[in-house]
Structure formats: structure tokens, C-alpha cells
Amino acid sequence: MHSLEPPRSKKRIHLIAAVKAVKSIKAFRTTLRYDEAIRYNKSNEEKEKYTEAYHKEVSQVIKMNAWETDKYYDRNSMGSKNMISSVLIFNRKRDGTHKARFVARGEIQHPR
């Protein structure tokens, strides 16, 4: 008579060990906020690279006329539906370059 249990082969044992190893790996966050990348970063070399990426992104946004640099808008005079908050995201690419991205928060944008 044959047993109802699956055969115990070396391949199956290695698969189970691999699954356990993958489950023990913790997620690594690749993006940083401004305070993590620039303000509280202890590595001066990395801080300089992130600062350079920040200036490059801000100058690009100004060049594309996405910001009005000559006007100041009072936050209280505008309606809350007219404002979309934004954030700067920093990350280091695989090739070692540092990049900053200016992004609008998509979860608060609503279609008209």
C-alpha cells in the first residue's frame, strides 16, 4: 500500500528552507524624506549629494514654470480644495547617483 503523504525529497526540503528564509527578510525602504536625507544625515558626503540633487530638482521645477516665485499666497485666503500639498522624495539609484523628486500628494487630488 502506498502512503498518502507526499514523498520527502531533497528538492522539497530546500524549497521549504528557501520560503522560510524569504519570510525572514525585512523590507528595506529606498526612499527618504527631506529630514532623513539632508537634515539628520550623518554622512557629509551623502548629505552634499542629496543637497545637489535637491537644488537640481528645484531649479528644474522653476524652469518648467510649475512654481510662481514672485507671488505669495496666504494659506487662509485660499480654499482647501484649491491646494494640493507636496513633498520632496530622495532616493539613491543602483548606479550610485542621488535623485530628488518633487511630487504632489495624489491621495488628496480629486477629479472635477
ZIJOMO-V96141 format. One record per pair of residues at least 12 apart in sequence whose ideal C-beta (glycine too) atoms are under 7 Angstrom apart, sorted by sequence separation. I is the first residue (numbers start at 1). J is the second residue. If there is no record, write none. Layout:
<<I/J> <I/J>>
//
This chain:
<<38/50> <88/100> <89/101> <37/50> <38/51> <88/102> <89/103> <38/54> <86/102> <87/103> <86/103> <86/104> <87/105> <86/105> <84/104> <85/105> <84/105> <85/108> <84/108> <84/109> <54/88> <53/90> <50/90> <61/102> <57/100> <57/101> <53/98> <57/102> <53/99> <54/100> <53/100> <50/98> <49/98> <50/100> <37/90> <34/88> <31/89> <32/90> <31/90> <32/91> <31/91> <30/91>>
//
